Amino acid sequence: MKAKEIQELIDFISNSGLAEVKIETDEFKLSIKKNAEVPAAKVTEVITAAPQQTQSNTPAPNPSPAPSTPPASKGEDQSKYIEVKSPMIGTFYRTPSPDTDAFVNVGDTISAGQTVCIIEAMKLFNEIESEISGKVVKILVDNATPVEYDQPLFLVDPEG
């Protein structure tokens, strides 16, 4: 089973009423289980805990909201911009932890291969790298919100 097929299966399960799925073949075993009992604060604790620290039972403070991005002017041609899209479903984070700066902000120049965000899926934190170089024109997703596969995350001006 390919990673994309597994991701589509996870997406299907998250949108269905199923709580658990087990698939077993001669080549692999796959078990996916929704854990609805874990509050959102627990996810934040995992993000904020440094390796040498122990986790506490008190919720971590929410990350500061993303700075508002200026809307593109009505006369501006947005067709020249390229979208950086999510390669998976999960939770979008602009920062590596709540007390650090964002990977990228509006107006920043990015290069191909540069980490632009993190997407958390099934307790795994995946650094997402830009496939293009240019100037970040707009951030399309709020911090700590769910994203879908192929959802646009950033607008980038390749000429910037």
N, C-alpha and C positions, 0 to 999 in steps of 0.2 A: 504494500500500500504506500502510495506516494504522500509526501508531506501536504500537498495541496488537497488531496482526497481526505486526509485526516482533518485538515482545517475545515473543509466543507462539512464533514461529519460533526465536528464540534459545533459549528454554526447551526446546523440542523437541530442538534440536541438542545442548544441554548434557546432556540425559538419554539421548541415543542414542549409538551408537558412531561417528557421523560426525565427521570431523575438519574438513571444509570443505564449504561449500555456496555455489554461485553461482547467482543468479537474474537473468535479463536479460529486460526487456520493452522496448517502444517508449518507455515513459515513464521507466524508471529501471533502474539496475544495482545489484544488492545482492550483496555478497560477505561471508560470515561464515566465520571460520576460528578453530578452537580452537588456542590456543598452549599446549600442555601442557608445553613445555620451560621456561617462565618459573616460577621458584620463588616461593613466597609472599613471601619476603623482598623481592623486587623490587617487589611491589605496595606494601609498606610504605615502600620508598625513595621511590617516587613521591609518596606522601602526605606524607612528612616533608621533602622537598626544597623549600626556598624558591626563588622565581624566580631570585635572584641567586647561588644556590649551585650547585655541580656535584655530580652524584651520584657516590658512591663505590661500590666493589665490596663493601664490608663491609655485612652486613645491619644494618638499623636495629634498635634494641631494640624488643621487643614492647610495645605499649601496656599500661598497667596494667589489670588486669581490672576489669570493672564492679563497683561496690560492690554487695553483695548486697542484694536488695530484700526487705523483710519480707513473709512470706506473708500473704495476706488471712486474717483470722480466719474460723473455720469458720462462725460465725453471721452473717457479713456478707453482705449481698445484693449480688452482683456484677452483677446485671442492670441496675442503674442506671448502670454505667460504659459509656463509649463507647470503642471500639477505634480507634486510629490505625493504619491498615494500610499496607503497602508498596505503592506504585503500580507497582513493577517488580521484576524479579529482579536480584540482585546481592549485594554484600557490604555489610553494615550497619556503620556507624561512628557511635559516640556523640559523637566529638570531631572537630574539623577537622584536628587533627594529634595525634600521641601525647603531645606535651608541653603540651597545653592542656586546659582544663576541658571537661567534657561540655556539650553544648548544653542538655540538661535533665536533672534528677535527680528521684528520687522526692520528692514534696512540693512541687515547683516549680509555680507557677501559669503556665500558658501561654495565649497568645491566638491567635486565628485568624490565619494568615499568618506565624507565628513559625517559624523553622527549628528542627526538633527532632532531626535527624540527617542523615547523608549516606549515600547508597547509591551504591556504585561499580559501574558496569556497563560492561564493555568499555573500561576505562581512562578513563572519564568519571565525574566525581564530581558527583552530583546532590544538591543540597540539598533535603531533604524538609520541606515546611511543613505545620503542623497546619491542619486545616480547621475545628477546633473550639477553643473556649476552655474552660478548666477547670484542675483540679489533677491533676498526674501521680500516679497511685496505684501503678502498677507498670510496670516496664520488662520486657518479655517476651522480649527477644532479647539475647544476649551480644554484646559488642563484637567486631568483626572476624569475624563469622560470616555464612555465606550465608543469604539470605532469598529467599522465593518471592513471586511476584505475589500480592497480596491477603492476605499473611500479617500477622497482628496484631503490631504493634511495641510499642505502649504502651496502657495502660488509663488513661483520663482520666475523672475525676468532673466532669461539666459544672456541678454545683452548687457545686464546691469553689472 
